[in-house]
Amino acid sequence: MPSVELSDRSVLLATGPDAETLLQNVLTTDLSSLSEGEARPGALLTPQGKILFDFLISRAGADGFRLDCRRDVAPDFLKRLMLYRLRAKVDFSLQDRELVSAFWQEESSPSENDSTTLVDRRFPAGLNVQRTYGPGAGGADREAWDRLRIEHGVAESGSDYALGDAFPHDILFDQNGGVGLKKGCYVGQEVVSRMHHRGTARRRLVIAKGESPLPPSGTDVTAAGRSIGTLGTVSGREGLALLRIDRAAEAAKEGVPILAGDVALALSVPAFANFTISAADGRTETA
């Protein structure tokens, strides 16, 4: 069973009788449908709808939630959450000693009776990708995990986009459960809702395959000499790219090569997504 210890991840705990109400009113994930034993993506947004922090959230006991986030921004995330606490009966804490690992491609986990083994809902159910919190997993190198994310269109900040620079729709949170599109208000909800209902998401995460090995992450993706996006995580000839799908569609229509550096790219949409790169006006088309 492939496994990897994610040493760049950290865990925040939110506990108390008001934890769910507070987080439901602040974060993008709809906690009312979050079940025990699963981890879903989510974000804390700016009032303008941009992602300040991204994470995986799961239940941790009757009145608790675990927020699995980037280690380097965890202290800032904690401070930001504390600003929303006011008089709510909720405590936030950083779990410095809790190690984060991932397992995949196995019908059962070696810790299937452990309450801290959770299904990562960003991936297809058949892969049975799981997060564990506790002893380190060791095992596969980080590149194996990156290849898995690339294959299934799973973006993470730092590797694929910068915090403060992307909307939830850009990284497909409207497609993979990272945004509760039917829930009530949360920070940035008005912008996200307007973008969704008007179908104006023009920048999207896609899978890029090169004719030869791809250049490094951060390389501009261009068409006719004009930048249309940026490469994210790269592994050999495959990678993720965040780009303007309207400009990609125009280039495809005109037969203009799409390049990362001097490497020609073929672009595809992750299998779970319900949009295409065929609308010249950049609007999201349902497949």
Backbone bond lengths (Angstrom), bond angles and torsions (degrees), N, CA, C in turn:
res aa  C-N    CA-C-N  psi(-1)  N-CA   C-N-CA  omega(-1)  CA-C   N-CA-C  phi
1 M - - - 1.466 - - 1.524 109.84 -
2 P 1.341 118.99 117.73 1.464 119.94 176.99 1.518 110.81 -60.90
3 S 1.321 116.38 141.04 1.452 121.18 178.07 1.516 108.75 -151.75
4 V 1.325 115.74 156.26 1.459 119.87 179.81 1.519 109.46 -151.41
5 E 1.310 115.88 139.93 1.453 121.12 173.81 1.526 108.17 -88.30
6 L 1.334 116.35 124.88 1.459 121.89 -176.38 1.522 108.67 -97.86
7 S 1.327 115.39 82.82 1.461 121.02 -173.55 1.520 113.30 -70.05
8 D 1.337 116.85 -12.22 1.459 120.06 179.11 1.525 112.26 -91.04
9 R 1.344 116.75 7.72 1.461 121.00 179.88 1.521 110.58 -108.52
10 S 1.330 115.59 153.64 1.450 122.42 177.54 1.520 108.51 -137.63
11 V 1.324 116.63 170.14 1.463 121.66 -176.61 1.526 110.47 -127.09
12 L 1.338 115.40 129.97 1.455 122.50 169.79 1.519 108.26 -107.23
13 L 1.319 117.22 142.32 1.450 121.98 174.60 1.524 110.07 -112.57
14 A 1.330 115.56 135.90 1.460 122.71 171.71 1.519 106.67 -117.88
15 T 1.329 116.90 118.40 1.455 120.80 -176.63 1.520 110.96 -131.92
16 G 1.319 116.17 151.00 1.456 121.10 177.59 1.514 111.52 131.25
17 P 1.343 117.49 162.35 1.460 121.23 -175.98 1.524 114.44 -63.23
18 D 1.345 117.99 -22.26 1.466 120.88 -179.99 1.518 113.25 -102.04
19 A 1.338 117.63 6.80 1.466 120.55 -174.83 1.526 112.22 -60.00
20 E 1.326 117.50 -47.81 1.463 119.45 -177.00 1.526 111.60 -65.97
21 T 1.315 117.33 -42.83 1.470 120.07 -179.82 1.517 111.27 -61.99
22 L 1.334 116.74 -45.44 1.455 119.82 -179.48 1.522 111.36 -63.05
23 L 1.331 116.60 -50.08 1.464 119.95 -177.97 1.520 111.90 -65.23
24 Q 1.317 118.26 -36.66 1.460 121.97 177.77 1.524 110.95 -61.80
25 N 1.318 117.00 -32.95 1.456 122.04 -178.16 1.525 113.79 -86.29
26 V 1.346 116.42 -5.34 1.464 120.34 -175.14 1.528 112.26 -118.44
27 L 1.342 117.29 -42.07 1.465 122.27 -172.89 1.527 112.15 -93.07
28 T 1.336 115.95 164.21 1.467 120.77 -177.39 1.521 113.43 -77.86
29 T 1.333 118.63 -28.60 1.461 122.01 -176.14 1.521 111.40 -69.33
30 D 1.329 116.83 139.80 1.461 120.74 176.13 1.524 108.54 -85.81
31 L 1.322 116.09 102.32 1.458 121.34 -175.90 1.517 113.09 -74.75
32 S 1.323 117.64 -16.90 1.462 120.19 -179.11 1.522 111.94 -65.31
33 S 1.330 117.17 -21.71 1.469 120.89 179.73 1.527 112.14 -111.77
34 L 1.333 117.15 9.58 1.467 121.33 179.40 1.529 109.14 -81.06
35 S 1.329 116.59 118.82 1.459 121.24 -176.86 1.524 111.62 -95.01
36 E 1.329 115.75 160.00 1.460 120.84 171.40 1.529 108.71 -60.01
37 G 1.309 115.86 144.21 1.457 120.15 174.44 1.512 114.96 84.79
38 E 1.339 118.41 7.38 1.460 120.12 177.61 1.521 110.11 -132.17
39 A 1.326 114.93 153.05 1.455 122.50 176.07 1.516 108.08 -122.93
40 R 1.332 116.21 128.82 1.465 121.26 -179.66 1.525 110.46 -118.12
41 P 1.335 116.30 151.92 1.459 119.05 177.18 1.524 111.20 -73.65
42 G 1.316 115.56 160.48 1.455 120.36 176.71 1.511 110.08 -170.99
43 A 1.332 114.94 177.80 1.458 120.09 -177.91 1.521 110.56 -152.86
44 L 1.304 114.62 156.17 1.463 122.92 165.76 1.512 105.42 -106.33
45 L 1.329 116.68 125.26 1.459 121.95 -173.40 1.525 112.33 -105.16
46 T 1.315 114.75 162.96 1.459 120.71 165.84 1.528 107.79 -77.10
47 P 1.332 118.85 163.59 1.465 119.90 174.90 1.532 112.62 -57.37
48 Q 1.351 116.82 -22.66 1.465 121.65 179.20 1.530 111.95 -86.83
49 G 1.333 117.52 3.87 1.459 120.51 174.72 1.511 116.37 89.84
50 K 1.336 118.89 4.69 1.464 121.08 178.78 1.534 110.05 -87.13
51 I 1.337 116.39 151.61 1.457 122.05 -176.85 1.525 110.45 -78.66
52 L 1.341 115.87 117.55 1.468 121.58 174.22 1.526 110.89 -87.00
53 F 1.330 116.39 -41.89 1.466 122.53 -179.97 1.524 108.28 -144.83
54 D 1.329 115.99 140.39 1.466 120.92 174.40 1.526 108.72 -117.14
55 F 1.330 116.68 158.91 1.457 120.15 -173.87 1.522 110.13 -167.87
56 L 1.335 115.52 172.16 1.461 123.89 164.09 1.522 106.48 -110.60
57 I 1.318 117.36 132.32 1.455 120.78 -178.15 1.520 110.50 -117.33
58 S 1.323 115.71 140.69 1.463 121.86 179.64 1.523 108.89 -146.34
59 R 1.317 115.47 161.83 1.468 120.39 177.69 1.531 109.96 -78.60
60 A 1.328 114.77 143.67 1.467 121.35 179.52 1.520 108.11 -134.76
61 G 1.325 116.41 78.37 1.449 120.50 -177.00 1.510 111.84 89.87
62 A 1.326 115.91 -176.71 1.461 121.38 -173.95 1.527 113.08 -65.00
63 D 1.332 117.99 -37.68 1.468 121.34 -176.10 1.519 111.85 -125.28
64 G 1.325 116.98 31.79 1.453 118.65 -175.80 1.513 113.88 -134.06
65 F 1.343 115.01 158.51 1.458 122.43 177.14 1.522 108.71 -138.76
66 R 1.327 113.96 142.86 1.458 122.06 177.48 1.528 107.97 -106.75
67 L 1.328 116.76 127.60 1.456 121.56 177.92 1.525 108.50 -115.13
68 D 1.309 115.63 108.76 1.462 125.34 -175.94 1.531 106.41 -92.24
69 C 1.350 116.74 110.03 1.461 120.72 -171.82 1.529 110.94 -135.97
70 R 1.314 116.02 177.02 1.462 121.32 177.19 1.523 110.57 -63.80
71 R 1.320 116.11 133.29 1.462 120.68 -178.14 1.529 111.92 -63.15
72 D 1.334 117.54 -37.79 1.459 119.33 -174.38 1.522 113.72 -70.61
73 V 1.338 117.38 -20.82 1.465 119.63 179.51 1.523 112.77 -110.93
74 A 1.339 117.24 0.89 1.465 120.70 -176.80 1.532 113.43 -57.05
75 P 1.344 119.90 -44.08 1.467 118.62 178.08 1.523 113.12 -60.47
76 D 1.334 117.68 -38.84 1.469 120.70 178.11 1.526 111.09 -68.90
77 F 1.324 116.37 -37.31 1.462 120.72 177.03 1.524 109.79 -62.26
78 L 1.328 116.34 -43.68 1.463 120.99 178.89 1.530 110.73 -59.78
79 K 1.316 116.79 -45.91 1.467 120.39 179.87 1.528 111.23 -61.77
80 R 1.322 116.24 -39.90 1.467 120.19 -179.44 1.535 110.52 -65.54
81 L 1.321 116.94 -43.62 1.458 119.93 178.32 1.531 111.68 -62.52
82 M 1.313 115.73 -36.57 1.465 119.69 179.80 1.521 111.52 -62.42
83 L 1.324 117.48 -28.76 1.464 121.19 179.63 1.525 111.67 -65.15
84 Y 1.340 116.44 -27.80 1.461 120.65 -177.62 1.528 112.77 -89.36
85 R 1.323 116.96 -6.96 1.456 119.64 -173.35 1.528 112.36 -68.34
86 L 1.316 118.02 -45.21 1.460 123.15 -177.87 1.531 110.07 47.53
87 R 1.333 118.42 -118.19 1.465 120.47 -178.87 1.524 113.47 -100.15
88 A 1.300 116.59 8.77 1.462 119.98 -179.71 1.524 110.70 -66.35
89 K 1.324 116.13 145.28 1.458 122.14 179.26 1.523 108.98 -86.20
90 V 1.322 114.71 79.53 1.458 121.78 -179.92 1.523 108.82 -149.87
91 D 1.316 115.92 140.52 1.461 122.12 177.10 1.518 109.17 -117.58
92 F 1.335 115.96 139.65 1.453 122.09 176.79 1.521 108.96 -114.52
93 S 1.320 116.64 139.10 1.464 120.05 178.98 1.521 110.23 -147.95
94 L 1.321 115.37 149.46 1.460 122.73 178.27 1.525 108.65 -97.07
95 Q 1.334 117.03 123.22 1.462 122.91 -177.68 1.528 109.74 -95.18
96 D 1.323 116.72 80.62 1.458 121.66 -173.65 1.525 113.74 -62.10
97 R 1.339 117.11 -28.76 1.462 119.71 -174.74 1.522 113.49 -91.84
98 E 1.316 117.71 -1.96 1.460 120.20 -177.39 1.525 109.89 -87.94
99 L 1.332 116.75 115.63 1.455 121.99 -178.13 1.528 110.29 -88.60
100 V 1.332 116.24 143.18 1.460 122.41 -178.47 1.523 109.18 -108.41
101 S 1.325 116.71 129.66 1.459 121.84 178.40 1.522 109.51 -134.02
102 A 1.328 116.25 164.13 1.467 121.91 177.26 1.516 109.81 -133.03
103 F 1.347 115.83 142.73 1.468 124.18 175.56 1.524 107.20 -127.84
104 W 1.327 117.57 153.67 1.462 119.03 176.88 1.523 111.46 -158.35
105 Q 1.355 114.17 168.41 1.464 124.36 177.31 1.528 112.69 59.95
106 E 1.320 116.10 49.57 1.459 119.99 177.12 1.515 107.65 -151.95
107 E 1.335 117.58 140.13 1.456 120.52 -177.99 1.524 112.50 -66.55
108 S 1.315 117.28 -30.70 1.455 120.37 178.51 1.512 109.69 -135.42
109 S 1.299 115.30 154.04 1.454 121.68 179.71 1.512 110.27 -92.52
110 P 1.339 119.20 151.86 1.451 119.83 176.10 1.525 111.83 -66.55
111 S 1.328 116.13 -11.55 1.467 120.76 179.79 1.523 109.70 -123.84
112 E 1.323 116.50 42.02 1.459 120.01 -172.41 1.526 113.22 -64.47
113 N 1.331 117.89 -18.43 1.454 120.45 176.69 1.520 112.48 -95.85
114 D 1.311 116.76 2.58 1.459 121.87 -178.77 1.523 109.04 -88.86
115 S 1.329 117.31 125.99 1.464 121.18 -177.31 1.515 112.33 -67.25
116 T 1.354 117.39 -12.22 1.456 119.62 179.49 1.526 111.59 -97.94
117 T 1.317 118.06 15.98 1.459 122.57 171.76 1.522 107.92 -103.36
118 L 1.331 116.40 118.25 1.462 121.94 -169.06 1.513 111.36 -129.60
119 V 1.321 116.83 145.81 1.463 122.00 176.16 1.521 109.32 -78.13
120 D 1.329 116.69 128.23 1.466 122.83 178.21 1.526 107.78 -85.67
121 R 1.333 116.84 105.82 1.462 122.23 -173.20 1.528 114.24 -73.14
122 R 1.309 118.88 -1.97 1.458 120.18 177.06 1.525 112.06 -73.89
123 F 1.336 116.76 -15.69 1.456 122.20 -175.07 1.527 111.17 -111.06
124 P 1.352 117.62 158.55 1.466 120.29 176.99 1.522 111.47 -57.75
125 A 1.328 116.30 145.45 1.463 121.13 -177.12 1.523 112.16 -59.74
126 G 1.326 117.62 -34.30 1.459 121.09 -177.24 1.518 114.43 -63.42
127 L 1.329 116.70 -24.15 1.465 119.90 178.57 1.517 112.13 -78.18
128 N 1.323 115.92 -24.28 1.463 122.06 -178.55 1.526 111.40 52.36
129 V 1.327 115.91 49.58 1.465 120.23 176.79 1.524 108.43 -71.40
130 Q 1.325 116.44 128.45 1.459 120.92 -176.09 1.517 111.42 -128.07
131 R 1.323 115.31 146.79 1.458 122.61 172.71 1.522 107.38 -102.91
132 T 1.307 116.07 141.80 1.458 120.19 174.22 1.520 109.06 -128.54
133 Y 1.308 115.46 150.47 1.456 122.43 -177.82 1.519 108.09 -129.20
134 G 1.318 115.61 114.18 1.452 120.44 -176.82 1.518 109.51 152.63
135 P 1.338 118.70 -132.61 1.475 121.47 179.99 1.523 111.31 -61.27
136 G 1.328 116.83 149.04 1.456 121.19 -179.93 1.516 111.88 -66.68
137 A 1.330 115.27 147.66 1.463 120.23 -177.22 1.519 112.61 -86.77
138 G 1.338 117.35 -32.61 1.456 119.77 -172.36 1.521 108.85 65.17
139 G 1.350 117.68 -146.29 1.457 120.46 172.96 1.512 113.64 82.67
140 A 1.329 115.43 -137.30 1.461 122.95 -170.71 1.526 112.06 -56.18
141 D 1.333 115.26 150.90 1.458 117.59 177.17 1.521 110.23 -76.19
142 R 1.319 116.07 169.86 1.460 121.08 -174.55 1.527 111.62 -64.28
143 E 1.315 117.08 -28.97 1.460 119.67 -178.47 1.526 111.60 -63.41
144 A 1.326 117.45 -32.85 1.467 120.07 177.45 1.523 110.31 -63.51
145 W 1.313 116.77 -39.95 1.466 121.21 177.53 1.521 110.75 -66.81
146 D 1.328 116.76 -41.35 1.463 120.23 178.54 1.525 111.14 -63.89
147 R 1.328 117.27 -39.86 1.467 120.17 178.05 1.523 110.61 -62.39
148 L 1.333 116.14 -39.18 1.461 120.37 178.77 1.526 110.18 -63.51
149 R 1.319 117.85 -44.26 1.466 121.28 179.25 1.526 111.06 -63.88
150 I 1.317 116.44 -41.42 1.464 119.95 179.42 1.527 110.28 -62.03
151 E 1.314 116.75 -48.70 1.467 121.22 -177.13 1.521 112.24 -56.99
152 H 1.337 116.72 -33.87 1.458 120.09 -174.09 1.538 113.11 -110.68
153 G 1.311 117.38 11.90 1.459 120.74 173.27 1.517 114.24 64.32
154 V 1.330 116.44 44.85 1.466 121.35 -178.99 1.528 108.81 -107.03
155 A 1.321 115.76 109.91 1.463 121.39 -176.76 1.520 111.46 -92.30
156 E 1.335 115.58 150.16 1.457 121.80 172.51 1.523 108.48 -137.24
157 S 1.333 115.00 143.05 1.462 118.79 -179.43 1.523 109.95 -64.33
158 G 1.315 115.12 155.67 1.455 120.57 -176.28 1.503 111.24 87.57
159 S 1.334 117.21 -50.35 1.463 121.71 178.74 1.520 112.78 -85.23
160 D 1.343 116.72 -37.23 1.459 120.69 -171.16 1.527 114.72 -119.94
161 Y 1.309 116.98 -18.14 1.462 121.11 177.05 1.517 109.09 -162.57
162 A 1.318 115.60 159.57 1.458 120.80 -179.56 1.518 110.28 -94.52
163 L 1.319 116.56 137.72 1.454 120.53 174.48 1.526 109.31 -61.16
164 G 1.326 115.33 139.06 1.461 120.67 -177.35 1.507 113.91 87.08
165 D 1.363 116.64 -0.62 1.472 119.47 -174.83 1.526 113.42 -121.10
166 A 1.330 118.59 -5.37 1.466 120.32 -173.67 1.516 111.16 -129.24
167 F 1.341 114.93 145.24 1.459 121.80 170.23 1.530 108.87 -87.46
168 P 1.330 118.41 157.27 1.470 120.12 177.16 1.524 113.49 -54.77
169 H 1.336 117.33 -38.05 1.467 119.85 179.63 1.536 111.54 -63.54
170 D 1.333 117.38 -31.81 1.459 120.68 -178.73 1.517 111.23 -57.45
171 I 1.337 116.34 -40.64 1.468 120.73 -174.44 1.534 111.62 -104.56
172 L 1.321 116.01 17.93 1.462 124.36 170.56 1.522 114.46 73.39
173 F 1.317 118.09 25.08 1.459 120.11 175.88 1.527 111.44 -66.55
174 D 1.316 117.45 -21.71 1.466 119.78 175.06 1.521 111.35 -74.90
175 Q 1.337 116.63 -13.38 1.457 121.93 -176.50 1.534 112.63 -103.81
176 N 1.329 118.10 -26.89 1.467 120.24 -172.02 1.528 114.02 -114.88
177 G 1.326 117.46 17.02 1.457 120.32 176.36 1.508 115.04 88.92
178 G 1.322 117.81 5.98 1.459 120.81 179.70 1.514 113.86 -74.49
179 V 1.343 116.76 -16.04 1.470 122.26 177.47 1.519 108.73 -126.75
180 G 1.314 116.03 128.56 1.458 120.57 173.67 1.519 109.13 -83.89
181 L 1.319 116.46 94.90 1.464 120.76 -172.83 1.526 112.94 -72.29
182 K 1.332 117.50 -12.04 1.455 120.36 179.66 1.533 112.30 -113.30
183 K 1.327 117.02 3.13 1.458 119.70 -179.29 1.535 110.03 -81.51
184 G 1.318 115.79 174.23 1.456 120.76 -179.98 1.514 112.13 -76.63
185 C 1.302 115.68 -158.95 1.463 121.08 -173.74 1.522 112.16 -70.87
186 Y 1.309 115.31 148.83 1.464 124.74 171.54 1.514 106.35 -152.69
187 V 1.285 118.80 170.81 1.462 121.61 -178.00 1.528 109.74 -60.91
188 G 1.330 117.55 124.20 1.458 122.62 179.34 1.511 114.86 84.23
189 Q 1.343 117.74 2.89 1.468 121.62 -173.34 1.519 113.00 -60.70
190 E 1.324 117.44 -38.51 1.464 119.63 -175.54 1.525 111.60 -61.47
191 V 1.331 116.33 -42.66 1.470 120.35 179.87 1.523 110.72 -66.39
192 V 1.337 116.51 -45.24 1.459 120.84 -179.03 1.527 110.82 -62.55
193 S 1.332 116.36 -43.60 1.460 120.46 -179.51 1.527 111.06 -64.10
194 R 1.323 116.77 -42.21 1.466 119.96 179.87 1.527 110.91 -64.09
195 M 1.331 116.56 -43.40 1.461 120.49 178.76 1.527 110.90 -61.00
196 H 1.327 115.75 -40.35 1.459 119.74 -177.75 1.523 111.77 -68.76
197 H 1.317 117.11 -49.28 1.466 120.14 -174.05 1.527 112.88 -73.83
198 R 1.310 116.62 -25.00 1.467 119.57 176.80 1.520 112.09 -89.00
199 G 1.335 117.80 -9.49 1.462 121.19 178.93 1.505 113.01 63.73
200 T 1.341 116.87 38.82 1.461 120.21 -174.66 1.519 114.01 -103.31
201 A 1.331 117.91 17.72 1.466 120.29 177.57 1.523 108.98 -73.42
202 R 1.313 117.36 106.05 1.466 121.64 -178.03 1.527 112.71 -100.46
203 R 1.325 116.88 -23.85 1.461 120.04 178.08 1.527 107.98 -101.32
204 R 1.335 116.13 127.96 1.458 121.35 -175.13 1.527 110.72 -140.23
205 L 1.337 114.63 154.22 1.450 121.16 172.37 1.530 109.06 -83.36
206 V 1.328 116.93 130.07 1.464 121.92 177.77 1.524 109.21 -133.78
207 I 1.317 115.61 167.45 1.465 122.15 176.61 1.523 108.28 -96.61
208 A 1.326 115.96 130.04 1.469 121.49 -177.88 1.520 109.95 -115.04
209 K 1.330 116.20 132.65 1.465 121.36 175.58 1.525 108.41 -122.05
210 G 1.326 115.79 130.29 1.454 120.76 -176.80 1.517 112.88 -98.48
211 E 1.316 116.19 156.92 1.457 121.09 174.51 1.518 111.14 -70.84
212 S 1.334 116.34 -18.53 1.463 124.19 176.52 1.528 106.49 -146.57
213 P 1.334 118.88 174.63 1.469 119.18 -179.02 1.527 112.38 -52.49
214 L 1.315 114.96 138.81 1.455 120.58 -176.50 1.529 111.73 -76.55
215 P 1.312 117.11 151.69 1.465 120.70 173.80 1.529 110.14 -70.66
216 P 1.324 118.08 176.72 1.471 120.56 -173.58 1.523 114.10 -65.34
217 S 1.322 114.08 159.05 1.461 121.53 171.73 1.526 109.70 -53.23
218 G 1.319 116.17 140.26 1.461 121.26 -178.29 1.514 113.59 97.51
219 T 1.338 117.75 -10.26 1.458 121.41 178.19 1.527 110.13 -68.19
220 D 1.329 116.22 137.39 1.460 120.64 177.48 1.523 110.89 -64.83
221 V 1.333 115.25 141.18 1.464 122.45 168.91 1.517 106.10 -98.66
222 T 1.328 116.71 126.60 1.457 120.11 -172.55 1.525 111.77 -127.02
223 A 1.333 114.78 158.81 1.464 123.15 172.26 1.521 106.24 -142.05
224 A 1.323 116.91 123.12 1.465 122.43 -177.78 1.525 111.04 54.81
225 G 1.323 116.55 37.86 1.455 120.85 177.06 1.517 115.17 79.80
226 R 1.320 117.97 0.34 1.467 121.58 -178.96 1.515 110.00 -108.09
227 S 1.315 117.06 133.55 1.461 121.06 179.49 1.523 110.21 -68.38
228 I 1.339 115.80 131.06 1.465 119.95 175.84 1.534 111.49 -120.21
229 G 1.345 115.93 0.03 1.453 118.88 179.41 1.515 111.59 167.95
230 T 1.341 115.17 -163.48 1.464 121.57 -173.81 1.521 110.04 -143.82
231 L 1.325 115.32 142.80 1.459 119.96 173.09 1.525 110.15 -72.00
232 G 1.336 115.73 141.26 1.458 121.34 173.03 1.515 109.23 -104.23
233 T 1.329 116.84 -127.74 1.462 121.94 179.57 1.530 110.20 -60.31
234 V 1.322 116.19 136.00 1.468 122.49 -178.08 1.520 109.54 -128.28
235 S 1.334 115.54 138.73 1.464 121.74 172.80 1.516 107.76 -144.04
236 G 1.328 116.66 104.10 1.465 120.65 -179.53 1.517 111.55 64.16
237 R 1.328 116.29 -121.59 1.461 121.19 -178.23 1.529 113.10 -91.70
238 E 1.331 117.56 1.19 1.458 120.34 -177.17 1.521 111.44 -120.62
239 G 1.314 115.01 152.06 1.451 119.15 179.21 1.514 111.17 -167.57
240 L 1.313 115.91 175.79 1.448 122.84 172.51 1.516 108.57 -102.54
241 A 1.312 116.23 149.58 1.460 120.79 178.24 1.522 109.32 -140.45
242 L 1.304 116.03 137.62 1.456 122.27 175.10 1.512 106.60 -105.58
243 L 1.333 116.50 113.68 1.461 118.30 -172.24 1.522 112.28 -148.36
244 R 1.319 114.49 168.42 1.457 122.04 176.96 1.519 109.03 -78.49
245 I 1.329 117.19 112.08 1.457 119.17 -177.23 1.520 111.94 -73.03
246 D 1.351 118.18 -23.21 1.459 118.98 176.05 1.523 110.56 -67.51
247 R 1.330 116.83 -41.06 1.463 120.13 179.41 1.522 111.57 -72.50
248 A 1.332 117.12 -33.49 1.466 120.06 175.07 1.522 110.10 -65.07
249 A 1.334 116.71 -40.03 1.463 120.54 179.52 1.522 111.01 -65.61
250 E 1.328 116.45 -40.82 1.473 120.30 178.03 1.526 110.58 -62.03
251 A 1.345 116.21 -43.45 1.459 120.07 179.90 1.526 111.12 -62.94
252 A 1.343 116.21 -43.11 1.462 119.73 179.06 1.521 111.10 -62.89
253 K 1.330 116.62 -40.61 1.461 120.99 -179.34 1.519 111.58 -63.98
254 E 1.332 116.06 -35.52 1.466 120.92 -177.52 1.524 112.76 -91.66
255 G 1.333 117.07 -0.47 1.459 120.49 -179.73 1.503 113.96 73.06
256 V 1.334 117.09 24.23 1.464 121.67 -179.69 1.525 109.31 -89.05
257 P 1.334 118.77 127.35 1.466 120.54 179.34 1.529 111.60 -62.13
258 I 1.306 115.67 143.00 1.462 121.95 172.90 1.518 106.51 -102.51
259 L 1.327 116.43 126.32 1.451 121.76 -170.34 1.517 112.22 -123.95
260 A 1.333 115.25 149.78 1.461 122.78 165.29 1.519 105.14 -118.94
261 G 1.324 116.48 106.28 1.460 119.35 -167.22 1.508 107.76 66.77
262 D 1.332 117.07 -121.74 1.471 119.87 176.07 1.526 111.63 -110.22
263 V 1.350 117.71 16.14 1.470 122.19 -179.04 1.525 109.52 -98.69
264 A 1.335 115.75 123.18 1.465 120.48 178.32 1.526 110.02 -71.69
265 L 1.338 115.35 140.21 1.457 121.13 -176.26 1.522 111.89 -114.33
266 A 1.331 114.56 147.05 1.468 122.29 164.75 1.523 105.50 -111.68
267 L 1.330 116.26 130.35 1.461 121.48 -175.30 1.522 110.91 -107.77
268 S 1.320 116.59 143.38 1.458 120.88 175.51 1.520 109.42 -142.53
269 V 1.327 115.21 157.98 1.452 122.48 179.65 1.529 108.58 -95.35
270 P 1.331 118.98 138.06 1.475 120.05 177.40 1.523 111.51 -53.24
271 A 1.325 116.53 146.50 1.462 121.59 -172.95 1.523 113.23 -58.74
272 F 1.327 118.43 -30.84 1.468 120.71 -176.83 1.527 113.15 -80.22
273 A 1.322 117.30 -14.36 1.468 120.94 -172.96 1.521 111.19 -80.42
274 N 1.333 116.85 148.85 1.463 121.24 -177.83 1.522 112.09 -112.74
275 F 1.348 116.43 31.62 1.459 119.87 174.02 1.524 108.79 -123.71
276 T 1.305 115.98 166.04 1.465 121.47 178.00 1.516 109.44 -126.03
277 I 1.331 115.69 170.42 1.464 120.41 174.56 1.518 107.68 -108.63
278 S 1.333 116.04 52.66 1.460 119.29 -175.89 1.522 112.76 -121.63
279 A 1.322 118.19 -7.78 1.460 120.24 -177.59 1.518 109.45 -90.63
280 A 1.309 116.88 114.27 1.451 121.24 -177.39 1.516 113.13 -62.81
281 D 1.334 117.39 -24.16 1.463 119.05 178.71 1.519 111.96 -85.84
282 G 1.346 117.00 -0.40 1.451 121.16 175.94 1.499 114.34 83.81
283 R 1.317 118.77 0.31 1.453 119.06 179.70 1.522 110.52 -72.18
284 T 1.299 115.75 149.31 1.456 120.58 179.07 1.521 110.01 -73.98
285 E 1.325 116.45 122.75 1.450 121.27 176.10 1.510 109.00 -102.61
286 T 1.314 118.55 134.66 1.453 120.78 175.49 1.512 108.98 -80.25
287 A 1.337 113.56 139.07 1.472 118.47 -177.08 1.517 110.60 -83.49
